[in-house]
Structure formats: structure tokens, C-alpha cells
Amino acid sequence: MNWIEYTESKWRNFDMTLLGVDESYINLLNETSKPVLIYYRYEDCYMCAYQKLRYDKQIILDGSRSINFKIFDKDQGKYVFDNETNSICDIESYLGEFGVYNLSVLANKNCSVIVDKEPVNVHMPIVTLLLVTLLIALCYKLLIWTWNKYIKNRFCNAENIQTTDDGKNKKKRLLSLDVFRGFVITLMIFVNSGGGHYFWIEHAPWNGLHVADVVFPWFLWIMGVAIPFSIHSQLNRSISKMKLLKHIFVRSVKLFLIGLCLNSMFGPSLENLRIMGVLQRFGISYFVCASFYLLFSKSNISISQGRFAFYISDLIVMRESLLLCLILIIIYLTIIFGLKIPNCPQGYLGPGGIHDYAVNFNCTGGAIGYIDELILGRNHIYQHSTAKKLYNSKNFDPEGLFGCLMSIVQVFLGIQCGTIFRIYSNFKAKCSRMIIWSVILVIIGGSLCFFSKEDGAIPINKNLWSLSFVMITSAMAFFVLLLLHVVIDEKEFWKGFPFLQAGMNSIILYVGHSVLHKMLPWHWKIGLMNTHFILALEALWNTTLWLLISCYLYKKNIFYNI
């Protein structure tokens, strides 16, 4: 099953079966008269101290990212820094998967990393699986086309043919939004299934934006887009605002409790039960945004006929919500940059640990981490943060309580998009406003982070749910929905299969895949499971099964919404 990343089980005296995904062997060849010590630092560990490498004879290291080495002939302690000048040599090297490398330290104090066994190609598995998936999809479309054109009319009576067109009701739905939601839940299942163990698919360790980092903010944004449609459709049915407010509260509580129950899957120990999570943040954000929008909403929206007022009608409708967003942003920025934290620098936004050369070891997340730990308790926050492995930092909850402020802003940006769709019927008017919002948010987010990964006043950071992160991911969401709207709703080039079906039952797919995460037939293990190919294949299999389940539920008209 791992033929694409095939490597011998033995290479000289190296047991290659002991290597995991992205791992390689380093063989130390020391020609000096003294024993040497190796200190290492991964390149994307920003402003990190070098750590002492513990090894016996054979060294195994992660080869998914570039590594810097410092070689010493004396023990420098647990950490060393860039300004250490007494090293024998400094080397930067990139190690590939299943490779064997000789780290040579010569008598003249020259060092080099030489390839002894070539690594495998880690990009071939994902490309192969992508091409196979596209080929299967093409064959499926060809079979459907053949059936409809040559077979269906010949063997089926026209009277018995069932169409999937729901008439007027289906035309009223914003199908592109359902497809967008379905695409995101599909991407989430693939990511949560491991995503083939590619580092660029998994969450970024701290600053930066990987594929997995857009899933949750897009979900929140999509929820925001749906809020105006949902609330006004119920108001138009003469449902009172008080009754709607009760429904919003009940739905929010359900989301929070389901998320809390999912956190207890590995044992409901109240001493260390994680309180917050994805659905919990959904519940809090939904309650605040939907309630606020409901209280200030009007049954009938009249667009001003004045030229200037027409162009800003969506802003006029959303003026109270946008004001609340501004207040929340001011509160958020005031706290993260103004709150004084014991033994930590004011305004610190780093991951702690060995970041900043280990001088702020226990300051993970700055004010955000401090507030969450103070309110929730150290044992009730997420225990496997993405920064922990790379930065050796303490626990931090990426879906903590304080970050809900920016999640609420993200949902309101989605409501802004939903308002555009509600009040503008002209296609050109909708597109122009979505493009303008996308460009403005990119400019704001990019300015905050200086259009870089590590620089700027507020870097893009999913863990902190930073302001720049909210702006950039919302800008991307505006653009993606615009493309889908053109392709699906306006031009009707694509009906959205199979993401439309997934989007109509997203909560079932989310809870189902979370509960059945380690069970057959969704997940399985064959052999070592130590290649990108086999892990990506398993993730794709799991994702495909849930898509098939969503298609079955759609066909049977089974839909569940909280």
C-alpha cells in the first residue's frame, strides 16, 4: 500500500521501519579528538533557542521543515542562542522523508550534511490521489450523462421519473452558501482525519495560515451569512421577536452542550474536562450575533433612492452591528496590549516556550492565554496545542473564552454579506460590494501583519484568533462565496454535487465523524501507516464515506438542524 513512498526496510545498519512520516536518520561522523554535542532548531520555529539533541548512535529527526544545527565540543546547557560564538560550526539542512544523512564534523572544524540515502518524493502521493479522485468524478459524470441521454428515456416512463427540482422553494435558497458550507465540512473531515500528515494541511504551529486554519473561521462566517435569511423568514411568518430570541437561546445552549459532550468522549472526568471547543464557540458567537441582529432588525428594508445612500444601504442597515464590532475590537486590542501579566512582557503575542530565546517561557498567548487560564482553569483548557511540539510551550486553548470576541466579529462580517444578498437583487451590485469588502479586509489584515508571517503589530494567528486572522479569512470567504455564487446561482454551471448534500446536513456530519472517528469502516490501519500515501488514502476514504452518507440523507429528504 505504500509503493509510492517505497523504501527498503533495511539500509546498511539502519532499520527504516522505525521511521515515521517525514522522518529521517542522521548519522554523526566525528573526526575531531573530542566528543561533540549537537544543538538544533527548526527553521519555522521563529526566534527560538537551539535545543540540545539527545541521541545514542542513530538520530531520528523530522524532515518536513528545514533544520539549523550548532555543533559544540562542550556542553552549553539545555538551550543555546544565535549569538553563541564558540560553536565548532553552524549548518542549515533540509532532510527529506526516509533519507539517511551523514553529519560530518571534520578535524579542521568544517561541517557538512551529506546525503547517504536519497529521500522519497512526498508530493507524489497527494498528486496521485487527487488525479485518481478527479478521474473517478469524471467517469461518474460520464455515466450520468450516458444514462440521461441514451438509457433513461428509453427504459423509464416519463410519468415515473422523479426530478430533484423543488421548484420555487429551491430557487429561493442561496445554493452557493449550502455548497460553501458543504465544502468546508468536507475539508474539515479530511483535515481531522489527518490530511495525509502534510504539515501545510495541518494547523500552523503559531503564526501563519495553513489549510486547516481556514475551516473554523469560514464556518463561523457562513453561519453569519445565514442569520439574516433565517431571522427574516421567521419574522415574515409573524413569529414574534421574543419567541425567536428564545429559539436562539435554546439553539445556542444545544450547540454548547453537544460540544461539551464531545469533549468527554475519552472519559468524562470533571477534574480535567475541557470546557470550551468548536461548538461551544459556535454557540456563544451565534447567541450574541443572532440576538443583537434580531433586536435591531426591521421587517421591511427600503433601499434609499439617493445615489450615495444606495451604495451604502448595506452599511446603513448594519450600522448598529458594525458599531458593536468596532467596540469589541477596541476592547480586544486594549486588553491584549494593555493588560499587565505577571512575569510576562506587556502586549506579548508569542507562543512562549523556547520562542524569543526562551525568555518568556510561560507566557504562551500573552493576555489571551492568561485570561483563559484564569477563568477556565489550567486543567480545563486544550492540552495538545499546536505550539507545544515546536516551541515546547505550555498548554493553550485555540477555542478559548477570550477569543470569542473576535469570533463574534467574524460572524458579524458574515451577517454583513448576508445583508448584501438580502437587500440587493441586482447581480452586479452584489458582486461589486463583495469584491469591495474582500479588498478592504485584505488591506486591513495585511497592514496589521505587514503582509508577512512573523512581522507586524498583529500577525495572522488562528490560535489567538487575531484581528488580522479574522480580516484575512473573512476576505477569503467573501471571495470564495462570490465565485460559487457566480458558478452555481447565476450561471448554473454546477449544481454543487456532492458539497450541496453535505452542506444541508453539516451538523450530522460534524458530530458523526467526531464520535465515530476511530471506528470501522471510517478508519482503519494497515501495516505501519507511516507514509503520506496510506494516511492520505485513509483520510480520503473517511471523507468519501461521509459524503456518501450525506447524499443518502439528501435523497431521503432527511435533514437535521439544531
Secondary structure as GFF3:
##gff-version 3
##sequence-region A 1 562
A	DSSP	three_ten_helix	3	5	.	.	.	ID=ss1
A	DSSP	beta_strand	10	11	.	.	.	ID=ss2
A	DSSP	beta_strand	14	15	.	.	.	ID=ss3
A	DSSP	three_ten_helix	16	18	.	.	.	ID=ss4
A	DSSP	beta_strand	23	30	.	.	.	ID=ss5
A	DSSP	beta_strand	37	42	.	.	.	ID=ss6
A	DSSP	beta_strand	50	52	.	.	.	ID=ss7
A	DSSP	beta_strand	58	62	.	.	.	ID=ss8
A	DSSP	beta_strand	67	72	.	.	.	ID=ss9
A	DSSP	beta_strand	79	80	.	.	.	ID=ss10
A	DSSP	beta_strand	89	93	.	.	.	ID=ss11
A	DSSP	beta_strand	100	105	.	.	.	ID=ss12
A	DSSP	beta_strand	111	117	.	.	.	ID=ss13
A	DSSP	alpha_helix	124	146	.	.	.	ID=ss14
A	DSSP	pi_helix	147	151	.	.	.	ID=ss15
A	DSSP	alpha_helix	152	155	.	.	.	ID=ss16
A	DSSP	three_ten_helix	158	160	.	.	.	ID=ss17
A	DSSP	alpha_helix	168	172	.	.	.	ID=ss18
A	DSSP	alpha_helix	175	192	.	.	.	ID=ss19
A	DSSP	three_ten_helix	195	197	.	.	.	ID=ss20
A	DSSP	three_ten_helix	211	214	.	.	.	ID=ss21
A	DSSP	alpha_helix	215	235	.	.	.	ID=ss22
A	DSSP	alpha_helix	241	263	.	.	.	ID=ss23
A	DSSP	alpha_helix	278	296	.	.	.	ID=ss24
A	DSSP	alpha_helix	307	311	.	.	.	ID=ss25
A	DSSP	alpha_helix	313	317	.	.	.	ID=ss26
A	DSSP	alpha_helix	319	338	.	.	.	ID=ss27
A	DSSP	three_ten_helix	356	358	.	.	.	ID=ss28
A	DSSP	alpha_helix	366	376	.	.	.	ID=ss29
A	DSSP	three_ten_helix	378	380	.	.	.	ID=ss30
A	DSSP	alpha_helix	386	391	.	.	.	ID=ss31
A	DSSP	alpha_helix	404	423	.	.	.	ID=ss32
A	DSSP	alpha_helix	427	449	.	.	.	ID=ss33
A	DSSP	alpha_helix	467	484	.	.	.	ID=ss34
A	DSSP	pi_helix	485	490	.	.	.	ID=ss35
A	DSSP	alpha_helix	499	503	.	.	.	ID=ss36
A	DSSP	alpha_helix	506	515	.	.	.	ID=ss37
A	DSSP	alpha_helix	532	555	.	.	.	ID=ss38
###
